[in-house]
C-alpha cells in the first residue's frame, strides 16, 4: 500500500507540487516552514529587506536581574566602610567597591571579636 504526502503552504493553505520545506535563518536561529515557490520568493525578499535594517541597528541586551543580596549578617555593629578602613590600616588587600571576601571579614572579626554576628 502506498501513501501520498500532500504538503500544504503554511501561509496561504495552497497545495501543489512546488510546496516543500524551506529552511531560513534569522539572527543566528534556523526556522523551517512549508512554502510554495511564490511564498518562498516573498520570504526571501522580506529577509533581504530586513537584513538592511538589522545591519544598521544596534542590538539591545535584556536587562540583567538584580543582584541577590545575602540575608546573612556579616558583621555586628560595623559597616563595610569600617572593614575597608581597617584593612587599609593593616595592609590587608580589599577592593574599594563591591564584595568584600569572606577571608577579609574573618580577619576583621578575629581582630574585632565584638563584630561577630549572632548565629
Backbone as CSV, one residue per row, in Angstrom:
resi,resn,N_x,N_y,N_z,CA_x,CA_y,CA_z,C_x,C_y,C_z
1,UNK,0.842,-1.167,0.000,0.000,0.000,0.000,0.893,1.237,0.000
2,UNK,0.634,2.146,-0.874,1.404,3.377,-0.973,0.675,4.502,-0.251
3,UNK,1.462,5.425,0.255,0.895,6.608,0.895,1.305,7.833,0.110
4,UNK,0.422,8.785,0.081,0.725,10.026,-0.614,0.774,11.149,0.422
5,UNK,1.871,11.902,0.388,2.026,13.034,1.295,1.674,14.297,0.522
6,UNK,0.772,15.046,1.098,0.379,16.310,0.480,0.877,17.434,1.381
7,UNK,1.746,18.253,0.834,2.255,19.410,1.584,1.335,20.595,1.320
8,UNK,1.099,21.331,2.398,0.232,22.499,2.327,1.067,23.716,2.694
9,UNK,0.972,24.769,1.914,1.685,26.016,2.171,1.192,26.587,3.503
10,UNK,2.140,26.838,4.425,1.767,27.316,5.756,1.220,28.745,5.755
11,UNK,1.426,29.487,4.694,0.951,30.867,4.648,-0.446,30.972,4.046
12,UNK,-0.640,30.378,2.882,-1.943,30.565,2.212,-2.772,29.282,2.110
13,UNK,-2.267,28.170,2.618,-3.039,26.926,2.620,-3.123,26.221,1.288
14,UNK,-2.398,26.690,0.299,-2.465,26.062,-1.024,-1.691,24.751,-1.047
15,UNK,-2.103,23.874,-1.943,-1.417,22.603,-2.153,-0.794,22.651,-3.543
16,UNK,0.303,21.961,-3.715,0.903,21.923,-5.046,2.235,21.220,-4.994
17,UNK,2.704,20.847,-6.180,3.973,20.119,-6.257,5.158,21.009,-5.885
18,UNK,4.951,22.352,-5.891,6.045,23.265,-5.544,6.145,23.513,-4.033
19,UNK,5.172,23.032,-3.255,5.207,23.233,-1.802,6.203,22.254,-1.189
20,UNK,7.156,22.812,-0.462,8.180,21.980,0.178,8.670,22.675,1.437
21,UNK,9.406,21.933,2.260,10.005,22.518,3.458,11.089,23.496,3.050
22,UNK,11.052,24.671,3.642,12.053,25.701,3.348,12.679,26.132,4.679
23,UNK,13.986,26.004,4.763,14.717,26.452,5.954,15.229,27.860,5.713
24,UNK,15.238,28.668,6.787,15.797,30.014,6.689,16.352,30.421,8.043
25,UNK,17.323,31.336,8.012,17.988,31.801,9.225,17.604,33.243,9.519
26,UNK,17.378,33.511,10.783,17.135,34.868,11.251,17.936,35.053,12.538
27,UNK,18.891,35.986,12.503,19.699,36.328,13.667,20.317,35.099,14.339
28,UNK,20.847,34.216,13.508,21.553,33.054,14.039,20.669,31.890,14.451
29,UNK,19.367,31.992,14.228,18.447,30.893,14.544,17.863,30.370,13.241
30,UNK,17.714,29.046,13.147,17.189,28.427,11.932,15.732,28.037,12.147
31,UNK,14.909,28.372,11.155,13.484,28.046,11.171,13.160,27.244,9.919
32,UNK,12.051,26.510,9.957,11.598,25.780,8.783,10.105,26.030,8.603
33,UNK,9.672,26.043,7.353,8.273,26.307,7.036,7.973,25.652,5.688
34,UNK,6.746,25.206,5.508,6.316,24.649,4.219,5.788,25.796,3.360
35,UNK,6.421,25.995,2.200,6.022,27.087,1.312,6.067,26.652,-0.141
36,UNK,5.167,27.250,-0.929,5.246,27.114,-2.376,6.260,28.125,-2.903
37,UNK,6.539,28.039,-4.196,7.550,28.913,-4.793,7.256,30.399,-4.610
38,UNK,5.994,30.817,-4.796,5.656,32.241,-4.684,5.883,32.763,-3.263
39,UNK,5.421,32.032,-2.265,5.610,32.481,-0.886,7.074,32.371,-0.446
40,UNK,7.798,31.411,-1.002,9.226,31.316,-0.698,9.950,32.548,-1.240
41,UNK,9.579,32.965,-2.448,10.173,34.168,-3.039,9.865,35.378,-2.158
42,UNK,8.620,35.492,-1.665,8.242,36.604,-0.775,9.060,36.563,0.514
43,UNK,9.260,35.364,1.065,10.053,35.222,2.288,11.478,35.723,2.060
44,UNK,12.111,35.283,0.975,13.489,35.688,0.692,13.599,37.199,0.500
45,UNK,12.611,37.796,-0.180,12.603,39.251,-0.367,12.457,39.977,0.972
46,UNK,11.608,39.453,1.831,11.407,40.056,3.154,12.669,39.963,3.998
47,UNK,13.307,38.795,3.970,14.543,38.621,4.744,15.646,39.546,4.232
48,UNK,15.718,39.708,2.908,16.717,40.604,2.316,16.460,42.044,2.757
49,UNK,15.205,42.439,2.747,14.845,43.787,3.179,15.139,43.984,4.665
50,UNK,14.820,42.999,5.469,15.068,43.058,6.915,16.562,43.141,7.214
51,UNK,17.377,42.452,6.443,18.827,42.434,6.667,19.409,43.841,6.625
52,UNK,18.893,44.690,5.757,19.366,46.078,5.666,19.142,46.807,6.985
53,UNK,17.994,46.614,7.596,17.696,47.269,8.869,18.543,46.700,9.999
54,UNK,18.704,45.384,10.028,19.486,44.738,11.087,20.941,45.177,11.022
55,UNK,21.480,45.308,9.818,22.870,45.739,9.656,23.117,47.121,10.244
56,UNK,22.117,47.991,10.209,22.276,49.365,10.690,21.778,49.563,12.119
57,UNK,21.218,48.535,12.708,20.653,48.651,14.053,21.669,48.226,15.107
58,UNK,21.385,48.587,16.338,22.194,48.183,17.482,21.359,47.240,18.338
59,UNK,21.939,46.119,18.693,21.219,45.141,19.500,21.020,45.665,20.912
60,UNK,19.831,45.469,21.441,19.513,45.852,22.817,19.544,44.584,23.648
61,UNK,20.413,44.592,24.646,20.532,43.426,25.527,19.438,43.492,26.582
62,UNK,18.941,42.329,26.968,17.938,42.264,28.030,18.567,42.725,29.338
63,UNK,17.792,43.418,30.136,18.290,43.889,31.426,18.603,42.691,32.318
64,UNK,19.721,42.810,33.023,20.079,41.739,33.950,19.233,41.848,35.194
65,UNK,18.994,40.712,35.797,18.256,40.708,37.052,19.149,41.291,38.130
66,UNK,18.537,41.896,39.101,19.281,42.489,40.214,20.094,41.452,40.963
67,UNK,21.117,41.940,41.619,21.970,41.034,42.395,21.203,40.473,43.574
68,UNK,21.490,39.240,43.882,20.922,38.647,45.081,21.711,39.176,46.267
69,UNK,20.997,39.602,47.260,21.682,40.062,48.453,21.604,38.978,49.499
70,UNK,22.677,38.813,50.181,22.737,37.795,51.218,21.972,38.286,52.432
71,UNK,21.141,37.437,52.978,20.405,37.820,54.176,21.254,37.593,55.422
72,UNK,22.370,36.907,55.270,23.231,36.634,56.417,23.970,37.906,56.827
73,UNK,23.965,38.179,58.106,24.672,39.347,58.620,26.140,38.983,58.758
74,UNK,26.997,39.786,58.107,28.434,39.512,58.147,29.055,40.064,59.422
75,UNK,28.599,41.234,59.843,29.194,41.913,60.995,28.112,42.469,61.901
76,UNK,28.470,42.608,63.143,27.551,43.198,64.111,28.149,44.521,64.576
77,UNK,27.458,45.619,64.289,27.898,46.915,64.770,28.952,47.605,63.917
78,UNK,29.314,47.049,62.780,30.319,47.652,61.893,29.784,47.672,60.470
79,UNK,30.299,48.609,59.683,29.906,48.723,58.283,31.033,48.206,57.388
80,UNK,30.720,48.047,56.114,31.754,47.663,55.149,32.846,48.727,55.071
81,UNK,32.462,49.993,55.248,33.458,51.066,55.252,34.438,50.868,56.407
82,UNK,33.929,50.428,57.571,34.807,50.145,58.710,35.783,49.027,58.369
83,UNK,35.291,48.001,57.686,36.151,46.870,57.309,37.227,47.341,56.340
84,UNK,36.845,48.128,55.357,37.820,48.621,54.371,38.868,49.526,55.033
85,UNK,38.423,50.384,55.941,39.350,51.273,56.648,40.346,50.458,57.478
86,UNK,39.846,49.449,58.192,40.719,48.578,58.986,41.704,47.837,58.082
87,UNK,41.191,47.300,56.957,42.032,46.541,56.023,43.158,47.419,55.484
88,UNK,42.845,48.664,55.131,43.871,49.566,54.618,44.940,49.827,55.674
89,UNK,44.525,50.013,56.927,45.473,50.277,58.014,46.348,49.056,58.308
90,UNK,45.794,47.872,58.058,46.524,46.619,58.343,47.216,46.042,57.110
91,UNK,47.191,46.784,56.003,47.766,46.317,54.729,47.145,45.003,54.257
92,UNK,45.838,44.848,54.494,45.091,43.694,54.000,44.437,44.130,52.689
93,UNK,44.628,43.364,51.646,44.111,43.738,50.331,42.593,43.591,50.307
94,UNK,41.935,44.689,49.930,40.476,44.702,49.829,40.095,45.685,48.722
95,UNK,39.021,45.377,48.009,38.578,46.261,46.928,37.944,47.518,47.511
96,UNK,38.005,48.609,46.730,37.396,49.861,47.174,35.873,49.799,47.098
97,UNK,35.375,48.981,46.154,33.936,48.829,45.964,33.637,47.356,45.724
98,UNK,32.398,47.007,45.873,31.987,45.636,45.562,32.072,44.719,46.769
99,UNK,32.048,43.449,46.483,32.005,42.426,47.524,33.331,42.342,48.269
100,UNK,33.229,42.228,49.570,34.399,42.005,50.415,34.492,40.500,50.632
101,UNK,35.673,39.945,50.459,35.823,38.493,50.550,35.578,37.992,51.983
102,UNK,35.161,36.737,52.079,34.924,36.113,53.379,36.200,36.095,54.216
103,UNK,37.360,35.982,53.542,38.633,35.949,54.267,38.896,37.284,54.972
104,UNK,38.560,38.399,54.294,38.755,39.718,54.902,37.808,39.886,56.089
105,UNK,36.554,39.457,55.910,35.612,39.521,57.035,36.128,38.698,58.221
106,UNK,36.625,37.505,57.934,37.118,36.635,59.006,38.285,37.294,59.750
107,UNK,39.203,37.923,59.007,40.343,38.604,59.634,39.852,39.783,60.473
108,UNK,38.867,40.512,59.968,38.320,41.648,60.711,37.679,41.163,62.010
109,UNK,36.902,40.099,61.936,36.229,39.563,63.126,37.250,39.050,64.130
110,UNK,38.338,38.459,63.641,39.394,37.984,64.533,40.006,39.167,65.289
111,UNK,40.164,40.298,64.609,40.724,41.495,65.239,39.673,42.242,66.069
112,UNK,38.404,42.021,65.774,37.307,42.696,66.463,36.277,41.632,66.888
113,UNK,36.525,40.906,67.965,35.615,39.823,68.371,34.169,40.285,68.586
114,UNK,33.970,41.542,68.934,32.617,42.052,69.149,31.834,42.192,67.834
115,UNK,32.533,42.074,66.687,31.876,42.208,65.381,31.212,40.919,64.937
116,UNK,31.495,39.824,65.642,30.939,38.530,65.228,29.418,38.555,65.354
117,UNK,28.724,38.263,64.240,27.255,38.283,64.284,26.714,37.148,65.146
118,UNK,25.515,37.375,65.689,24.858,36.307,66.448,24.450,35.207,65.483
119,UNK,24.642,33.971,65.852,24.304,32.853,64.992,22.832,32.581,64.943
